[in-house]
Amino acid sequence: MKNLQKGDKKLLNAWAFYDWANSVYTLTIASAVFPIFYEALFSERDHYIDVFGMHLKNSALISFITAAAF
């Protein structure tokens, strides 16, 4: 393996694309897959939850929490 030089443009681009792909994957799973999973998990129970004085649908609540986390 050759020595890696600090500031190498190819190396910086490689890390930038790696970080971008990792972020997109995490965001997709958290915003598209988890709400469907949680809806299926809690679908047999009450569909609405009282949170901080608001009456929210349970699948919307997980979407709001995910959005706030990002």
N, C-alpha and C positions, 0 to 999 in steps of 0.2 A: 504494500500500500504506500502510495507516495505521500509525502508530507503535505499537509493542508496549510495553506497560507491564510493568514488573517486578512479579511476584506476581499477574498476571492469572489468575483461576481457570480460564478456558477454555483458556488457553495451557498451564498446568500439567497439566490433564487430557489435553490433546492429546499432550503429551510422555510422560505416563505410559502412555497407551494405545499409543503408538508403541513405547515400550521394552518393554511387555508382549508385544506382537505379535512384535517382533523376537526376543525371548528364547524364546517358544514355538516359533517357526519353527526357530530354531537347535537347540533341544532335540529337536524332532521329527525333524529330519534326522539329527542325531547319534545318537539312540537307536533310531530305527526303520529308517532307510534304510541307514546305513553298515554295521550288522551283516549285513544281507542281502547287500550288495555284497561285503563281505569274505568272507563264507561262500562266495559264488559264485567269488570270486577264488582262494581257497585250497582249494576242495573237492576238487581232484584230488590234493592232497598229503596227508601224514599229518594226521589229524583232531585229534591231541592234541599238545600242546607242553609241554615241561618249563620252568617259569618259577619261579625262586627255590625250587627243590626241590618244587614242586607240579606235578601232572600235570593240565593244563587242556585243555578242548576249545578249538579255535582261535576259534570264534565266541563263546564265553563270554569269552575273553580280551579281545576288542575291546570287549565290553559293559562289563567291569570297568574298562578304561582310560577309556572314555567317561564312566562314572559318577564316576570319580575326578577327571576333568578338570572336571566341573561341581561 
